[in-house]
């Protein structure tokens, strides 16, 4: 079963997530690319955070999970005390857990807080903040609405 996630739902949920994370007082945002890029950009605007960085991961090819997770890119977070790590969904949770552990190890003096639009209860990692519980495969508007026919 698949669930289409529209821009209108994204707009409403992103506003709610921005409200929930304001107390974090993050100095930077790290987007997990590609899924977290759209959300992270909108959250950076809503929270007035100019320091927006990204790490790219690969665990899924479409709906098919790979054998292992790959991480690409690097962030410089040595100048901040608190960072918000943003992704679209904690599905298996492996990506978010891996990135959180990687960043904490690389920057031990920084406090990392995670947030997503969706969380699956079967995930091995629960984000600090999330808006919706997922029980189906989510097809985000940015994955469907801009694909060439």
C-alpha positions in Angstrom: 0.0 0.0 0.0 1.2 3.5 -0.9 0.2 6.9 0.5 0.6 10.1 -1.6 1.9 13.0 0.5 0.9 16.3 -1.0 2.4 19.8 -0.8 -0.5 21.0 1.2 0.1 18.3 3.9 3.8 19.1 3.8 3.2 22.8 4.4 0.9 22.2 7.4 3.2 19.5 8.9 6.4 21.5 8.4 4.9 24.5 10.2 4.0 22.1 13.1 7.5 20.6 13.1 9.1 24.1 13.2 7.0 24.9 16.3 8.0 21.7 18.0 11.7 22.1 17.5 12.0 25.8 18.3 13.2 25.0 21.9 16.3 23.2 20.4 17.8 26.6 19.5 19.9 25.0 16.8 22.8 26.9 15.3 22.8 24.7 12.1 20.7 22.2 10.2 22.0 19.1 8.6 19.8 17.7 5.8 20.0 14.0 5.0 19.9 14.0 1.2 18.0 13.5 -0.7 14.8 13.0 1.3 15.5 15.6 3.9 16.6 18.4 1.6 13.2 20.0 0.9 12.1 19.8 4.5 15.5 21.1 5.8 15.4 24.1 3.5 11.9 25.0 4.6 12.8 24.5 8.2 15.9 26.7 7.8 13.7 29.5 6.5 11.1 29.0 9.2 13.7 28.9 12.0 15.9 31.7 10.4 18.9 29.4 10.4 21.4 30.3 7.6 23.8 27.4 8.3 22.2 24.6 6.3 24.5 21.7 5.4 23.9 18.2 4.0 25.1 14.6 4.0 24.0 12.2 1.3 23.2 8.7 2.1 22.0 5.7 0.0 20.1 2.8 1.5 17.1 2.5 -0.8 16.8 2.3 -4.6 13.1 3.2 -4.9 11.4 0.8 -2.6 14.2 -1.7 -2.6 16.6 -1.7 0.3 20.3 -2.1 -0.4 22.6 -4.5 1.6 24.5 -1.6 3.2 24.3 2.1 3.8 26.7 4.5 2.0 27.4 8.0 3.3 28.9 10.8 1.2 30.0 14.3 2.0 31.2 16.1 5.1 29.9 18.8 7.4 31.8 21.4 9.4 29.9 21.8 12.6 32.8 22.7 14.9 31.5 26.3 15.3 28.0 25.4 16.7 26.7 23.9 19.9 23.4 22.5 18.7 22.4 21.0 15.4 19.1 19.8 14.0 19.3 16.7 11.8 16.5 16.6 9.3 15.1 13.7 7.2 11.7 13.0 5.6 11.0 9.7 7.3 12.4 7.3 9.8 11.4 4.1 7.9 13.8 1.4 8.9 15.6 4.0 11.0 19.0 2.8 9.9 19.9 5.9 7.9 19.0 8.3 10.7 20.7 6.2 13.4 23.8 5.9 11.3 24.0 9.6 10.6 23.3 10.6 14.2 26.1 8.2 15.4 28.5 9.4 12.7 27.9 13.1 13.5 28.1 12.6 17.3 31.4 10.7 17.0 32.8 13.4 14.6 31.6 16.3 16.7 31.4 15.1 20.4 30.9 18.5 21.8 27.8 19.2 19.7 24.2 18.3 20.8 22.4 16.7 17.9 18.6 16.6 17.7 16.7 14.6 15.0 13.4 15.4 13.3 11.3 13.9 10.5 7.9 14.3 9.0 7.1 10.6 9.4 8.1 7.8 11.8 7.3 4.1 11.5 6.9 2.2 14.8 9.0 -0.6 13.3 12.0 1.8 12.9 15.1 0.9 14.9 15.5 4.7 15.6 12.9 7.1 16.9 13.6 10.8 16.0 13.4 13.3 18.8 10.6 15.0 16.9 8.2 13.7 14.3 4.7 14.6 13.1 3.1 11.6 11.5 3.1 7.9 12.1 3.5 6.0 8.8 2.0 2.6 8.2 2.5 2.5 4.4 5.1 3.5 1.8 5.0 7.3 1.5 5.2 8.9 -1.9 6.3 12.4 -1.3 5.1 15.1 -3.7 8.7 15.9 -4.6 9.2 12.3 -5.7 6.0 12.2 -7.9 5.0 15.7 -9.0 8.2 16.6 -10.9 9.0 13.3 -12.7 9.0 13.6 -16.5 6.4 11.4 -18.1 
